[in-house]
Amino acid sequence: MNQTYMLKRASKLAVALLAASAATASQAYTLIEEEGVNLNLDVEAVVGTFRSDETYGNSESDPAWTEGYVKYGFSGSKALSNGSLFGAVNALTSGTWGDGDAAGLSTGDERETDIEDLYVGYRNDMFEFSFGRQKLVIGDGFILNGDGLNMGKGLDGIVPGFSANRGGAYWLGARQAFDKTAVLRVGGESGPRADLFWFESDNPAQASVEMAGLNLEYVTDKGTFGLMHLKGLDVDDNEAAFLGYDGRDGQKTTSVRFQGNAGVKNLFLSAEYVDQSQGNGNPDANAWYAEAGWTFADLPWSPSLNYRYTSYDEGYDPLLFGLSRGYGTWFQGEVAANYAGPFATDSDIHYLGVKANPTEMLTVGASYFDFSDTVGGSGSNDANEIDIWAEWVAHDHLIISPLVGFYTPDSDSSTQGNDNTNTYMQVMAIVPF
């Protein structure tokens, strides 16, 4: 296997992984592949270093910290006469060092090793069924993209007996799998298809929510149309009361969406509307976004330009969203989405993104966010943010992604008690083994 091929593969890997969860690097080594039996050794690893000139809850005035994790284990399949069995078992070791994150949700003292994936399934030409501990993603991840909220010890002691600690790696979102799942998928890669699913979280930061849902899609060469209904079945009452998530018990969330190019080369369209009926007498809410982009494929570096408008109602529960298509989805603004707020609720957001590829191994980009109509329309969390980033395949076993952000609250803002302009920096080192 030549080096050029490996570098191209690593470049695609970096883009896919940065767009899939939180800048993870995965690689599978085939240990056995014979007579319908396949067994892989799976390894993924990433380390990130971060610095924020301002704090939004951390006791340090300019916190600096490091996050990292390694996920390791096995996956495989066995062919049967009318289908195949598949499954995986993986452990994950994570930690945070230094001052802890800028929101003070981690302290720098977190270390944990635990089972991450543990599932088994069966598939054939008509359907696929799986159950166990695994990640679940629906659509563009605007509502459901795994269980990746990974807090540390920062909230410990606020309420007696409550801890949201999952081993740190807050920004990286190291742990993505739901504790229990059952998923039935019907249909192929085109035409009508469906997902019927149930999951239960063991994440205190998500109130250990239990949910069930139905996702219907129609896939064409011009785009995918989707309809999802999600029902909240249960929460941990103590966790929900502390976090304000009591509305998840009995909550009903319905969304319609589209993503594709409408048959026009170089065009990108994506939109979703969400209607949410809260449980326990909480007020109903909705959210929606619409995005359009264009790739100038004939110009040097093939630059692309995207614009998106997002509106979140006051009281809207963003549920289990996650990173899906790279920076800005669905953590809108590295400072705003992770530390300062707004946190995917009670705001209107204008986004403008540009991206280019100077070489096959290098992608550069910049994102602009304007946050308005925040905190019940008072504007007290209104702000602007600019993030400038790159993804560089330095070697077939090293991918580096630096980012610098400039977060500027409005002059009359009281964002987390801090209205100073912040310069924020992070560097990811992604290591495909």
C-alpha positions as CSV (number, residue, x, y, z in Angstrom):
1,M,0.0,0.0,0.0
2,N,1.7,3.2,-1.1
3,Q,2.0,6.4,1.0
4,T,-0.1,8.6,-1.3
5,Y,-3.0,6.2,-0.9
6,M,-2.6,6.2,2.9
7,L,-2.4,10.0,3.0
8,K,-5.6,10.3,1.0
9,R,-7.3,7.8,3.2
10,A,-6.1,9.6,6.3
11,S,-7.4,12.9,4.9
12,K,-10.9,11.4,4.3
13,L,-10.7,9.9,7.8
14,A,-10.0,13.3,9.4
15,V,-12.9,14.9,7.7
16,A,-15.3,12.1,8.4
17,L,-14.3,11.8,12.0
18,L,-14.4,15.5,12.7
19,A,-17.8,15.5,11.2
20,A,-19.0,12.4,12.9
21,S,-18.5,13.0,16.6
22,A,-15.7,15.0,18.2
23,A,-12.5,14.8,16.2
24,T,-11.8,11.1,16.8
25,A,-9.5,8.9,14.8
26,S,-10.4,5.3,14.2
27,Q,-8.8,2.5,12.4
28,A,-9.7,-1.2,12.2
29,Y,-7.1,-3.9,11.7
30,T,-8.3,-7.1,10.2
31,L,-7.2,-10.0,12.4
32,I,-9.3,-12.8,10.8
33,E,-11.1,-12.8,7.5
34,E,-11.9,-16.3,6.3
35,E,-14.9,-18.6,5.7
36,G,-17.4,-15.9,6.3
37,V,-15.8,-14.8,9.6
38,N,-14.4,-11.3,10.1
39,L,-12.7,-10.0,13.3
40,N,-11.2,-6.6,13.6
41,L,-9.0,-4.8,16.2
42,D,-10.5,-1.3,16.6
43,V,-8.5,1.6,17.9
44,E,-9.3,5.3,18.0
45,A,-7.4,8.1,19.8
46,V,-7.3,11.8,20.0
47,V,-5.7,14.4,22.3
48,G,-6.5,18.1,22.4
49,T,-5.0,21.1,24.1
50,F,-7.1,24.2,24.9
51,R,-6.8,27.7,26.2
52,S,-9.4,30.4,26.9
53,D,-8.4,34.0,27.8
54,E,-11.7,34.3,29.7
55,T,-13.7,32.1,32.1
56,Y,-17.4,31.2,32.2
57,G,-17.4,29.3,35.4
58,N,-13.8,28.0,35.9
59,S,-12.1,29.5,39.0
60,E,-9.0,30.3,36.9
61,S,-9.2,33.6,35.0
62,D,-7.6,32.2,31.8
63,P,-7.9,28.4,32.0
64,A,-5.7,26.0,30.0
65,W,-6.3,22.3,29.9
66,T,-5.7,19.1,28.0
67,E,-8.2,16.4,27.1
68,G,-7.6,12.9,25.6
69,Y,-9.0,9.5,25.2
70,V,-8.2,6.1,23.6
71,K,-10.9,3.6,22.6
72,Y,-9.9,0.1,22.0
73,G,-11.5,-3.3,21.4
74,F,-12.9,-5.7,18.8
75,S,-15.7,-5.8,16.2
76,G,-16.6,-8.5,13.7
77,S,-19.2,-10.4,11.8
78,K,-20.1,-14.0,10.8
79,A,-21.9,-14.8,7.6
80,L,-25.0,-17.1,7.8
81,S,-27.0,-18.7,5.1
82,N,-29.6,-15.9,5.0
83,G,-27.7,-13.0,6.6
84,S,-25.0,-12.2,9.0
85,L,-24.3,-11.6,12.7
86,F,-22.3,-8.6,13.8
87,G,-21.2,-7.0,17.0
88,A,-18.5,-5.1,18.9
89,V,-17.0,-4.8,22.4
90,N,-14.8,-1.7,23.2
91,A,-13.4,-0.1,26.2
92,L,-12.6,3.6,26.5
93,T,-10.0,5.4,28.7
94,S,-10.4,9.2,29.0
95,G,-9.1,12.1,31.1
96,T,-8.8,15.9,31.5
97,W,-5.6,17.5,32.8
98,G,-4.7,21.1,33.8
99,D,-7.3,23.7,34.9
100,G,-10.4,22.1,33.5
101,D,-12.6,23.6,30.7
102,A,-13.6,27.2,30.5
103,A,-17.1,26.5,31.8
104,G,-15.8,24.8,34.9
105,L,-17.7,21.6,34.1
106,S,-14.4,19.6,34.5
107,T,-11.6,20.3,37.0
108,G,-8.6,18.6,35.4
109,D,-8.7,15.7,37.8
110,E,-10.9,13.3,35.8
111,R,-9.7,9.8,34.8
112,E,-11.9,6.9,33.9
113,T,-11.8,3.6,32.1
114,D,-15.1,1.8,31.2
115,I,-16.9,-0.2,28.6
116,E,-18.1,1.9,25.7
117,D,-19.5,-0.4,23.0
118,L,-21.1,-3.7,23.7
119,Y,-23.7,-4.8,21.2
120,V,-24.7,-7.6,18.8
121,G,-27.0,-7.6,15.8
122,Y,-28.3,-9.5,12.8
123,R,-28.8,-8.1,9.2
124,N,-29.9,-9.4,5.9
125,D,-31.1,-7.8,2.6
126,M,-34.4,-6.7,4.2
127,F,-33.7,-5.5,7.7
128,E,-31.2,-5.1,10.5
129,F,-31.7,-5.5,14.2
130,S,-29.2,-4.7,17.0
131,F,-29.3,-4.3,20.7
132,G,-26.9,-3.4,23.5
133,R,-24.6,-0.5,24.3
134,Q,-24.1,1.6,21.1
135,K,-24.3,5.0,19.5
136,L,-27.4,6.0,17.7
137,V,-27.6,8.9,15.1
138,I,-30.7,10.1,13.2
139,G,-30.5,12.5,10.3
140,D,-28.1,15.4,10.6
141,G,-27.7,15.0,14.4
142,F,-29.8,18.2,15.1
143,I,-31.8,16.2,17.7
144,L,-30.1,12.8,18.2
145,N,-26.4,12.1,17.7
146,G,-25.3,9.8,20.4
147,D,-24.9,10.4,24.2
148,G,-21.8,12.5,23.9
149,L,-22.2,15.1,26.7
150,N,-19.2,14.3,28.8
151,M,-19.0,16.4,32.0
152,G,-16.4,16.1,34.7
153,K,-16.4,16.9,38.4
154,G,-17.2,20.5,38.1
155,L,-20.8,20.1,39.3
156,D,-20.0,17.8,42.1
157,G,-21.1,19.0,45.5
158,I,-23.6,21.6,44.3
159,V,-26.4,19.2,45.2
160,P,-25.7,16.4,47.8
161,G,-25.2,13.1,46.0
162,F,-25.2,14.5,42.5
163,S,-22.3,13.9,40.1
164,A,-22.3,14.2,36.3
165,N,-18.7,13.0,36.0
166,R,-18.1,10.7,33.0
167,G,-14.3,10.8,33.0
168,G,-13.8,14.3,31.5
169,A,-12.8,14.9,27.9
170,Y,-15.7,17.4,27.8
171,W,-15.0,19.0,24.4
172,L,-14.0,15.7,22.8
173,G,-17.3,14.1,23.9
174,A,-15.4,10.8,24.3
175,R,-18.3,8.6,25.4
176,Q,-21.0,8.4,22.7
177,A,-22.8,5.1,23.3
178,F,-26.2,4.8,25.0
179,D,-26.2,2.4,27.9
180,K,-29.1,0.3,26.5
181,T,-30.5,0.3,22.9
182,A,-32.7,-1.7,20.6
183,V,-32.7,-0.7,17.0
184,L,-34.7,-2.1,14.0
185,R,-33.7,-0.8,10.6
186,V,-35.8,-1.6,7.4
187,G,-35.0,-0.7,3.8
188,G,-31.9,0.0,1.7
189,E,-29.8,2.8,0.5
190,S,-32.5,4.3,-1.7
191,G,-36.2,4.7,-1.7
192,P,-38.2,4.3,1.5
193,R,-36.6,3.2,4.7
194,A,-37.3,3.3,8.4
195,D,-35.7,3.1,11.9
196,L,-37.6,2.0,15.0
197,F,-35.6,2.5,18.1
198,W,-35.5,2.6,21.9
199,F,-32.6,3.8,24.1
200,E,-31.8,4.4,27.8
201,S,-29.0,6.8,28.8
202,D,-26.8,6.3,31.9
203,N,-25.6,9.9,31.6
204,P,-26.5,12.1,34.6
205,A,-26.0,15.2,32.5
206,Q,-28.9,14.1,30.4
207,A,-31.0,13.1,33.4
208,S,-30.5,9.4,32.4
209,V,-33.3,9.8,29.9
210,E,-35.2,6.9,28.4
211,M,-36.8,7.4,24.9
212,A,-38.3,5.6,22.0
213,G,-38.7,6.8,18.4
214,L,-39.6,6.2,14.8
215,N,-37.7,7.6,11.9
216,L,-39.0,7.5,8.3
217,E,-36.9,8.5,5.3
218,Y,-37.2,8.6,1.5
219,V,-33.9,8.6,-0.2
220,T,-33.4,9.9,-3.7
221,D,-30.5,11.0,-5.8
222,K,-31.6,14.6,-5.2
223,G,-31.7,14.3,-1.4
224,T,-33.2,12.6,1.6
225,F,-36.6,13.5,3.1
226,G,-37.1,12.6,6.8
227,L,-39.7,12.5,9.4
228,M,-39.0,11.5,13.1
229,H,-41.1,11.2,16.2
230,L,-39.4,10.9,19.6
231,K,-41.2,10.1,22.9
232,G,-39.7,10.6,26.3
233,L,-40.5,7.7,28.6
234,D,-38.6,8.3,31.8
235,V,-35.9,10.4,33.6
236,D,-34.1,10.2,36.8
237,D,-36.2,12.5,39.0
238,N,-33.3,14.0,41.0
239,E,-31.1,14.6,38.0
240,A,-33.9,16.1,36.0
241,A,-34.9,18.4,38.9
242,F,-31.4,19.7,39.2
243,L,-30.8,20.2,35.5
244,G,-34.3,21.4,34.6
245,Y,-35.1,18.4,32.4
246,D,-38.3,17.2,34.1
247,G,-40.1,18.0,30.9
248,R,-38.4,15.1,29.2
249,D,-40.7,12.6,31.0
250,G,-43.6,12.4,28.6
251,Q,-42.0,14.8,26.1
252,K,-43.0,14.5,22.4
253,T,-40.7,15.7,19.7
254,T,-41.6,15.6,16.0
255,S,-39.3,16.8,13.1
256,V,-39.4,17.0,9.4
257,R,-36.1,17.5,7.4
258,F,-34.4,17.5,4.0
259,Q,-30.8,17.3,3.0
260,G,-29.3,17.1,-0.5
261,N,-28.5,19.0,-3.6
262,A,-32.0,19.1,-5.3
263,G,-30.3,17.7,-8.4
264,V,-27.9,20.6,-8.8
265,K,-24.2,19.8,-8.8
266,N,-22.2,21.9,-6.2
267,L,-25.4,22.9,-4.4
268,F,-26.0,21.9,-0.7
269,L,-29.3,22.3,1.0
270,S,-30.3,21.2,4.5
271,A,-33.3,22.1,6.7
272,E,-35.2,20.8,9.7
273,Y,-38.3,21.9,11.6
274,V,-38.9,20.6,15.2
275,D,-42.1,20.7,17.1
276,Q,-41.8,19.8,20.8
277,S,-44.5,19.1,23.4
278,Q,-43.0,19.1,26.9
279,G,-44.1,16.8,29.7
280,N,-45.0,17.8,33.3
281,G,-46.8,20.9,32.2
282,N,-43.8,22.7,30.7
283,P,-44.4,25.1,27.8
284,D,-44.2,23.7,24.3
285,A,-41.5,24.9,22.0
286,N,-40.0,24.6,18.5
287,A,-36.8,25.0,16.6
288,W,-35.8,25.1,13.0
289,Y,-32.9,25.8,10.7
290,A,-32.4,26.3,6.9
291,E,-29.0,26.2,5.3
292,A,-27.7,26.6,1.7
293,G,-24.2,26.2,0.4
294,W,-22.3,26.3,-2.9
295,T,-19.0,24.8,-3.9
296,F,-17.0,26.7,-6.5
297,A,-15.5,23.5,-7.9
298,D,-13.8,25.2,-10.9
299,L,-11.9,27.7,-8.8
300,P,-8.5,27.0,-7.3
301,W,-8.8,25.2,-3.9
302,S,-12.5,24.5,-4.7
303,P,-13.8,26.9,-2.1
304,S,-17.3,26.6,-0.6
305,L,-19.6,29.1,1.0
306,N,-22.5,28.2,3.4
307,Y,-25.2,30.3,5.1
308,R,-27.5,29.0,7.8
309,Y,-30.2,30.6,10.0
310,T,-31.3,28.7,13.2
311,S,-34.1,29.7,15.5
312,Y,-34.5,28.1,19.0
313,D,-37.5,28.9,21.1
314,E,-37.2,29.8,24.8
315,G,-37.7,26.5,26.7
316,Y,-36.7,24.4,23.7
317,D,-34.9,21.2,24.8
318,P,-32.1,20.5,22.3
319,L,-31.9,16.9,23.6
320,L,-28.9,14.8,22.3
321,F,-27.5,16.8,19.4
322,G,-23.8,16.3,18.4
323,L,-21.1,17.2,15.9
324,S,-22.2,15.9,12.5
325,R,-20.7,17.8,9.5
326,G,-17.7,19.4,11.2
327,Y,-17.2,22.7,13.1
328,G,-20.4,24.6,13.6
329,T,-22.8,21.5,13.5
330,W,-24.3,21.4,15.9
331,F,-22.0,23.1,18.3
332,Q,-22.5,26.6,16.9
333,G,-19.4,28.6,17.9
334,E,-16.7,26.9,19.9
335,V,-16.9,29.3,22.8
336,A,-20.6,30.0,22.7
337,A,-21.7,26.4,22.3
338,N,-19.3,24.8,24.7
339,Y,-18.7,27.4,27.5
340,A,-20.5,30.7,27.3
341,G,-23.9,29.9,25.8
342,P,-26.4,30.0,24.3
343,F,-26.5,26.2,24.4
344,A,-28.7,25.4,21.4
345,T,-31.8,27.0,22.9
346,D,-33.5,30.4,23.4
347,S,-31.6,32.2,20.6
348,D,-31.5,33.1,16.9
349,I,-28.2,32.4,15.1
350,H,-26.9,33.6,11.8
351,Y,-24.0,31.4,10.5
352,L,-21.7,32.1,7.6
353,G,-18.9,29.6,6.7
354,V,-16.2,29.4,4.1
355,K,-13.9,26.4,3.4
356,A,-11.2,25.6,0.9
357,N,-8.7,22.9,0.1
358,P,-5.2,24.3,-0.8
359,T,-4.0,20.7,-1.1
360,E,-5.4,17.2,-0.9
361,M,-4.0,17.0,2.6
362,L,-5.0,20.5,3.9
363,T,-8.5,22.0,4.5
364,V,-8.9,25.5,5.9
365,G,-12.0,27.3,6.9
366,A,-13.6,30.2,8.9
367,S,-17.0,30.5,10.6
368,Y,-18.9,33.5,11.7
369,F,-21.8,33.4,14.2
370,D,-24.2,36.1,15.2
371,F,-26.3,35.2,18.4
372,S,-29.4,37.3,19.0
373,D,-32.8,37.3,20.8
374,T,-31.3,35.4,23.7
375,V,-32.5,34.8,27.2
376,G,-36.2,35.4,26.7
377,G,-35.6,38.1,24.1
378,S,-33.6,40.3,26.6
379,G,-30.5,39.9,24.6
380,S,-28.3,39.4,27.7
381,N,-26.4,36.6,26.0
382,D,-26.2,38.2,22.5
383,A,-22.7,37.9,21.0
384,N,-20.6,37.4,17.9
385,E,-18.0,34.7,17.3
386,I,-15.4,34.0,14.6
387,D,-13.6,30.7,14.4
388,I,-10.7,30.0,12.1
389,W,-9.5,26.4,11.7
390,A,-7.6,24.0,9.6
391,E,-7.4,20.2,9.1
392,W,-3.9,19.0,8.1
393,V,-2.8,15.5,7.4
394,A,0.8,15.9,8.4
395,H,1.6,12.2,8.1
396,D,-0.3,9.0,7.5
397,H,-0.4,8.5,11.3
398,L,-0.9,12.1,12.4
399,I,-3.7,14.6,11.6
400,I,-3.6,18.0,13.2
401,S,-6.5,20.4,13.5
402,P,-5.8,23.9,15.1
403,L,-8.6,26.4,15.8
404,V,-8.6,30.0,17.1
405,G,-11.8,31.7,18.1
406,F,-12.8,35.3,18.9
407,Y,-15.9,35.6,21.0
408,T,-17.3,39.1,21.5
409,P,-20.4,39.6,23.8
410,D,-22.5,42.7,23.1
411,S,-21.5,45.7,25.1
412,D,-24.5,45.4,27.4
413,S,-24.3,41.6,27.7
414,S,-23.8,39.8,31.0
415,T,-22.8,36.5,29.5
416,Q,-22.1,34.2,32.5
417,G,-21.1,37.4,34.3
418,N,-18.4,38.1,31.7
419,D,-18.7,40.6,28.9
420,N,-15.1,40.7,27.8
421,T,-13.9,39.7,24.3
422,N,-12.3,36.3,24.5
423,T,-9.5,34.8,22.4
424,Y,-9.8,31.0,22.5
425,M,-7.4,28.4,21.1
426,Q,-7.4,24.6,20.6
427,V,-5.3,22.1,18.8
428,M,-6.4,18.5,18.1
429,A,-3.9,15.7,17.4
430,I,-5.6,12.8,15.7
431,V,-3.6,9.6,15.5
432,P,-4.7,6.9,13.1
433,F,-2.9,3.7,14.2
